[in-house]
Amino acid sequence: MTAVPQHAPAPVTTERLVLRLFTADDIDDRYAYQSLPEVARYLYRPPLTREACAEAIAARAGGTAWQADGDALLLAVCRANEPGVIGEVVLNLRSARARQAEIGWAFNPRHTGHGYATEAARALASLAFDKLGVHRIFARIDVLNTASVRVCERLGMRREAHLIDNDLDGDRWGSEYIYATLAHEWQN
């Protein structure tokens, strides 16, 4: 990718939120929601252990270069002027050549229903398009995850695909929607 900063910028602020890099002090907050079966159920993986949360934070604590396939920007979502992490947003560079990134989010269920996921995802998408030179953002959403489907629709993303029984979650076949938007379509 050309004209892309060496490291993705953070923090990002919105009216109510601060999106910043995780620190070692955030392990327990992240574990509080990533350990829950109801959070992991749509991610096609088991709940995370405290150790897995700590390892992921340590691996990304210094930020990430935004240059190669697989580079990822994982940001803690915090309410402005309040302590604690309420969730996270992530941007994964899936194709550096085609400038395509996958966006995702996970929140502590105690903080859902307030529009935080939409606000944080909108801020991350704007960062991707305006600062990181991304051409296309997409999200893979389990069709049963109606809350995340609504987030994609609030962001103005279009449903491009419905993949039937494309992933296995334990004993359950999961189907997914693919939502996407292009840089020239994006409206903050």
Buried (B, 14 or more C-beta within 10 A) or exposed (E): BEEBEEBBEBEBEBEBBBBBBBEEEBBEBBBBBBBBEEBBBBBBEEBBEBEBBBEBBEEBEEBBEBEEEEBBBBBBBBBEEEEBBBBBBBBBBBEBEEBBBBBBBBBBEEBBEEEBBBBBBBBBBBBBBEBBBBBBBBBBBBBBBEBBBEBBEBBEBEEEEEEEEEEEBEEEEBBBBBBBBBBEEBEE
